[in-house]
Amino acid sequence: MWEINGEESQNFQIWKLDTTVGKPLLKANVTNNTVEFSWGTVSNATRYDLRIYDYYTNETIDTLYIDGEKTLYNMNLPAGKYNADIAGYNGIYGTWTFSDKITFSVNSTPTPTPTPKPTPTAKPASTPKPTPTPTLTPQPKLFTLTNHGDSTDIKNISSTSQNAIVIVAEYNSGRLNDIHTYKATFSANETKMIMHDASARVFVWDSLTGMRPLAK
């Protein structure tokens, strides 16, 4: 481009940055219930988005985000008919290009090879011993709950400090609507009050993993 500014001409060059992502070519190779998807590397792709659809409803079954350096992906699918496509995506410029949609079928799930059972060896007859009945020791409850409609008193009835998870389950027309959890430490014989909707239920557990009830 030349510009005349009254004294002399100046030379400018304009470069256009190519952000177009190349179009991938997707293939699917099916062995039993394992599908191997493959595609070639395309220009400007930093990531590939692989989508699997139900052939009859066209609903998306799964979307996989794959590193731009990979051109192969294996996955297991149940028997059925599917469509799939893949998009080359550029995370820097936010551009992408989809492949053509392909169709493939998974016909069966392979039957596992049974493990041979060892031949049992005859043993001399013996008098069976009676199976002892296990004795279950009940876990002591550490808290009491007193409901007042829109609040509940939680009391530590033990003589030591206790850590607990307080769970408030809120209901709407008999259906669970929301759950709130709180970590709390109670001193010996301490009572804490928690506010809630009148329809809520309060539980006290030892943890979210053990889920052992601690309240009467």
N, C-alpha and C positions, 0 to 999 in steps of 0.2 A: 504494500500500500504506500502511495506517495502523497505527501502533504506539502502544499505550497504555503509558506508562512510569510511571504513577502520578500524574503532574502535568498533562501536556498531551499532545496528539496531535502527531505529526511526520509530514510528508508525504514519501514516497520515491517516485522514478520509476525503473523498471528498463527499460533499452533493450537490445534484442536485435540483435546485429551480424549482418547477412546476409552469409554467406561463400559462398553457393551460386553456382556457375558456371552460366551459361545453357547450354542445349543447342544446339550448332552444327548448321547444315543444310549438308551437304556435297554438292557437285555436281562432275561430271567431264565436260569437253568434250574429245573426242579428235579430233585432226587428224593423219593419218598415224600416226607413232609418238610424237607430242607430246601429252601429256595436261595440260590446264589444270584444276587444282583450284581451286574457289572456295567461299567460305562467308561468312556474315554475321558481323559483330562481335557477341559475346555479352558479357553483364555479368560483371564480376569476373575475366575471363580476362587473364592476363599473358603467356601463351604458348599456342601450339597445337601438339599432337603429332599429326602425320599419319602413318598406318600404311598400308602397301601389302601385300596378301596374295596368294599364289597361290590362284586360285579352287578348284582341285581338291584341293590338299593342305592349304590354310589356313595354310601356313607364312608367317611374316613375311618379306617380301622386303626392305623398307626401312622405317626409322622416321626421320622428319624433324622437327626441333624448330624452330618458326617463331615469330618475334617477334609479340607480341600485337597490334601495330598493323597487321599484314599480313592480308589476306583473299584472297590470290591466290598460287598457286605453280605453276610449269611444270616438267615433267620429261619425259625421254625414256624409253620402255620398249619392249622387244622385243615382237614379235607374241605375243599370248596373251590369256587371260581372267583378270581380276583382281577382287579385292574391296578396298575401302578404307573407313577411317573416320577421324574426327578427334576429338580431345579438347580441350576448352577447359580449361586448367590455371591455377590460381592459385598462384604461387610463394610468396606470403606465408602463406597459411593451409594450403597443401598439399591443396587440394580440386580436383576435376576432374569433368567431365561429358562422356561420349562421345556422338557423333552416331550416327544409325542407319548401318548398314553399307550401302554401295552397291556395285553390280557394273557393270563396264564391260569392253570388249574393245578391244584394239589389233590391227588386222587386217593391217597391212603396214608395211614400212619403205620410205620414199620412195626411188626410184632417182635417184642424182645425175645431173645434166645433164652429158653428156660435153663436154669442152673440145675445140673443133674444132682439128684439126691443120693447121699451115700447109703449103701446097703446096711441096714441095722444089724448089729451083732447081738445074738441072743444072750440074755443075762439070766442068771438063776433067779427063781422067784424069791421075793422077799416080802416081809410083812410091812405094809405101808404104815408110815407114822402119821398120826393125826396132825392136821395143819393147825398150828396155833392161831387163835383169834387175836388179831392185833388190837392193842389198847390205844384208843384215841384220846389224847390229852387236849381238852378244849383250851383255846387261847384266851387268856383273860382280856376283858374289855377295859380300855383305859379311859374312855370318855363316855359322858352321857349327853344326850341331845334333848332339849326342851323347846318345842315349837310354840311360838306365839302368833301364828298367822303370817305376819309379814316380817318376822325375824325369828332367829333360833339361837338359844344359848348353848354354847359348847363348853363343857366343863371337863377339865383334866382331873379325874378322881384318883390318880395315882399319887404317890408320895415323892415322885421324882419329875424332873422336867422332861417333856415329850415333844418330839417333832412329828408333824402330821401333815397330810394333804387334805384340805377341805374342798369338797366338790359340791357345787350348787347346780342342780339340774332344773331348768325352767321348762314348763309345759304349757301348751296352748291347745285347748279343747281335747285334752287327754293325750296329745302327741308331744314328743320331746321337741322343744324349740331351740334350746341353747344350753351349753354347759360351760361353767366357769370354774377354774381351779385356782386354789391359793395355797402357798406354803406357809405354815404357821408353826411357831414354837410356843408351847404352853408351859408356864412354871407349874410347880406342884400345886394342885388344887385350884388352879386359875380358871376363871370363866371368861370366855370371849363371846360377844354377841355379833352376829352377822345378819345384815338386812337383805331381804329378797322379796320377790313377788309371793303373794299368798298361795299360789299353786305350785311353788317350787318345793323340791325335796333336797335335803342336806345329808351328805355322807362324809365320813371321816375314814380315810385309808392311811396305811403306813407309807405307801408310795404309789406312783403311777405304774410301776412295773410289777411290784409284788401284789398290790390291790387287796391287801388283807384288811378287812373291816376292823376298826378300833373302837367303835361306839356301840353302846347298847341301844 
